[in-house]
């Protein structure tokens, strides 16, 4: 069974590859997240850029600006996450655990995702097409809950969060 460090390493490698391909578009991204369900399934990448938002009819922009499922970059770089999916599948089934073990597994999975984002951030990956203070990175639970805001505050400089906190935080 993959350890926390092994999960984190797999996610970091997949995220780095997907983000490098994403930023090769030369678009200016303002939001990027590893998304997962309330059951902490293997994550997928989604992001929004200013250029992508401008392609949306103005009347809809406010409604979908922070909606990762509406992004044209939803599940971006999925091919890089095959090993991540296998690593998550090799972990114990969260549904077959007692409540305490299930909660512990859930936290371990979210911590692996969060640390992967932190590692990529330390490598400067999220400052490729825009200043780091202009992009929010996060691990997003879908449907959203208040822990998304806690993680966003841990992962981002305060100046990056001003607009997101006003418009999207739970």
N, C-alpha and C positions, 0 to 999 in steps of 0.2 A: 504494500500500500504506500503510495507516494506521501512523503512527509510534507510539512508546511514549507520547508525550504525548497523541496523538489517542485511543489505546486507553484510557488512563487517564481522559481526559475523558468518553468515552462510558460507561465503567463507573461513574464517579462520578455522572453524571446519572441513570442507571438505578437505581443503588443508593439515591440520595437519594429519588427518587420512590417506590420500593418501600418503603423504610424509613419514610417519612412515612405511607404507607398502613398499614403494619404497626403502627406505634406509635399510629395513630388508634384501634386496638382498645382502648386504655387498659390492655392487659395489661402485666405486668412481666416483661420479657425478661431471661434470664440468659445466653443464648448466641445468637450471630448470626454466620453465616459466608457468605462467597462460596465456593461449592463448585465444584470442577473435577475432572477425571480426571487420571490420571497422564500423559496426553498434553496437558494444559493446554488443553482445549477451552474455549469460552466459558463463563463462570461462570453460576451461578444462585444465588439467595438461599434460605437456609433458616435457621430460627430455632426456639428453644424459649422458652416463657414458663412461669412458675410455674403460671399458671392452666391452660395446656394440659397440663402434666405432671400436675396434679391430676385431670384428666379420664381419665387412664390408670389401669387397675386397679393398686392398690398393689403387687401381686406383680410387675408388669412395669416399674414406674417406674425401678428401679435399672438395669435392662438397657438402657433406651432413653433415659435422661436426657440423654445427650450424643450420641445417634445422630440425626444430622440427616436421614437418609433416612426415619426413622420419625415425624418431626415433622408435625403438621397444617399447618405453615407451610413444608413442602418445596416448593421452586420458587415461592415466593411472589413475586408481582408480575412474573411471566414476561413479561407484555405490555410492560413497560418495557425489557426486554432485547433487543428486536428489533434495534435499531441496534448493540448490542454483538455480537450474533450475526453480523450482516453485517460488522462491522469485523474480527472474528476470521476469518471466511471469506475476507476480502480479503487476509489475510496469507498468506505462503508456506505451503504444505502441509508440516507438520512431518515427515510420513512420506516425503517426497521429498527430504529434505536429508541431507547426510552427518552423521555423528555429532556433530561439533563444532558445525555450524550448527544442528542440531536442539536441542542442549543450550542454545545461546545463545538460540534462539527460545523455548524452554520457560521459561528464566529471565526473559526480557523479558515474557512473558505473566503470569507470577506477580508480577513487580514491578509491572505495571500494576494488577493486582487489589489488591495490598497498598497501593499508593499511593492508590488510590480509597478504600479503607477509612480510611486515615490522613486524607485530606482531609475525609471525612464526619465523622470523629471530631473533627477540629479545629473543625468547624462546630457541634458539640454535638448532632448528630443522635442519638447512641446514649445520651444522658442524658435523653431525653424522658420516659420513664415510670418510671425508676429511676436511682439515682445511677450515674455511669459506672463506679465501682468495683465494681458488682454485675452487670456484664455483660461477658462475654468475646466479643471479636470476633476473627475469623480468616479466613484463606484456607485452606480445607481441601482437601487432596488426598484423593480417594477411589479406591481404598482408602487408609486413613490411613498416613502414614509419619512418621518423626522430624522432617522439615522442618516439619510442622504445629506442633510445639512451638516450634521456633525462631521462626516467624512470630508465634505467639501471644505470646511474650516480647517481641518487637519492638513489637507493636501495643497492648499492654495495660499498665495500671499493675500492679505486682506484687500488690497486694491483691485485684485482680480475678481473679487466676489461682490462688489458693490451692486452692480446691476442684477446679477443672478439672485442675490438675497432679496432684492426689492421685487423681483418679478416671478421667481420660480421656487424659492425655498419653501420647504414644508413647515 
